[in-house]
Amino acid sequence: MPRYNSYIELKQYIQLRNAAFQSKTISCPFDCHIIIHLERLGFTELQCAQVWRNIRQQIKRFHEKKGVTFACVWTFENVPSVGIHVHFLLYRGKLLNNQYRRNFLKAIGYPKTSAEFIKIKPYRGNKTWEQNTQYLTQYICKGIREEHRHILVGTDCRFQGEIIGRRVGWTRNLLGDEKYLKY
């Protein structure tokens, strides 16, 4: 039977923030926020977790092929207006160029996908890494459990729907081996 998950717990939020800071420590500071609308791409609620695992592996291979460390954190949301989607912060490194979107979409198997289904938002050049990390980490954590919302001052926290499986995660190089995490 599938395991449903409704909120980001405080421990998960702390680990996501730690992973974001660790990305800078290992010289892989996040420089991009990507949203993939899995349900709009035609996947069912039961398929989304497996599809996301496959996409992560494809992104990892794409980055390794280009000699760039793969580092990211993510969270799932399921809201009626857009369905199940995943937000993730990603390190692109030397792949910061105009062709990144095309190469990224080709690497994950969606070369002609509309921008409304897969949104790639590079960090603004006029903001520091710390400002972007704080904003985006808080943004992707807006589904935190209600009693902990006070720590996300200025964030539009609200219920982000139920998902099947883990709601949040990160690559192994940021906080440890993900297969041992219990979320």
N, C-alpha and C positions, 0 to 999 in steps of 0.2 A: 504494500500500500504506500502511495506517495506521502512524503512528509511535507506538510504545508508550513510556511513561514510568513509571519505577518509584519514583524518589526526588526529594526536594527537594534541590537542590545548594546548596552553601555560598553561592555568588554570588546565587542566588535568595532564600535566607533573608535575606541582607544587604539586598537590594533591597526585600523585603517589610517589613523593619523600618524602612528609610529611608522607604518610602511611608507607613507608619503615623505616623512622626514628622512627615513633610511635611504630612499631613492637618491636624495642629494648626497648623502654620506658615501654611497658607492659610485658617485659620479654619473648617475643616471636620473637627473631631476626631471620630473614630469614636465612636458612641454605641449601637451595636447589633451583635449577632452573629446571623447568619441561617444556617440550614442548609436546603438544598433536596435532598431525596432523589429524584434524577432517575430512577433505576432503578425505585423504588417507584411513581413517577408513570406508569410504563409505557414509558419510553424505553430503547432498546437502547444498548449500549456505543458503537456507532458514531454514534448520534444525540446523545449527551450534550453534546459540545463545541458543536455548532451550536445546540442548545436553550439552552444557557447563554448563548451570544452573543445570541440573541434575547431572553432574559429580561433580560439587562443593558441592552439597548436599550430595553426596555419600562420598566424601573426608571428609566433616565435620562430618558425622556420624562415619566414620572410626576413625577419630582423637578423637572424644568424647568417643567412646567405649574404646579407649586405654588411656583415661585420659589426652589427649594433646590438648591444645588450638588450634583451627583452625584459622590461620592468613595467608592471601595471598593477593598479588596484581597481576593483569593480564592485558595483551593487546592482541588483535587479529591482525593477519597479513594475507594478501592474495596475495601471489606472485606466478606468473605463474609456477615457477620451483617446488614448493611444495604445492600449493593450500592454503586453509584456515587452519590456525593453531593458537593455543593460547600458548603464553609464560606466565609462572607465577612463581613468587617467593613465596616460601612456608616455613613455620616453621614446622620442623619435631620433634624438641625437643628430648624427650627420645626415639623416634622411630628411632634414628640413628643407624641402624644395617644392617647387610648384607641381611636380609630378607625383608627390606622395599619395594623394587621394587615388589616382588612377592605379598606381602600383599596389597600394593597400587593398583596394577593391578586387583587383585581379588575384592577389595572393590569397584572399579569403574566399574566392569563388563567385564574386558578384561584380564583374567588370562593368556592367551597364546599369547598375542600380541607381535609382533616383536618390537625390540628396535628401529627400524627406524620409527615407528609410534608414540611411546610414549617414549620420552627420559627423563631420570631422572639424573640430574647432581648435585651431592652434592657439596657443596662449598669445595674448596681446603683448607686443613688444614694449609698450609703455608701462607695464607693470612688472614688479619684481617676481622672482620665482616664489618667494614666501607668500606674497599677496595672492597669487594665482592658486597655489596649493591650498592655502587656507580657504579661499572662496570655493574652489571646486570640491575639496574634500567635504566641506560643510554642505555644499549643494548635493553631492551624491549621497550624503547622509541624512537628507531631509526626512527619511522614513524612520528616524530613531524613535524608540519607545517614548510615549508621551511624558512620562515622569522625568526624562532626561533632556527634554527639549530646551530647557533653560541654558544649557551649555552651548547651544547654537544660536546665540543672540544675532538677530538680523537675518536669520534663515527662515524661509517659509516652510516650516515643518508641518507635515500632515501625514495622514495614513496613506501609504503608497501601495495598498492592495496586497493580497496574498500571492505568494509564488510557491512553486514546488521546488524543494531542495534548498541549497545554501543561498542566502540572500546576498552575502558579501564574500570577497576573497582578494587575494593578492598573489603575485608570483613568488616562487620559493626564495629567490635571492633577496627578498625584502624582509621577511620575518620568519622564515623557516619552511619546512616541507608542507605544502598545502594538503597533502593526503592525510596528514595526521590531525588536521583541524576538525572540530566537531560541529561546524555550522552547516 
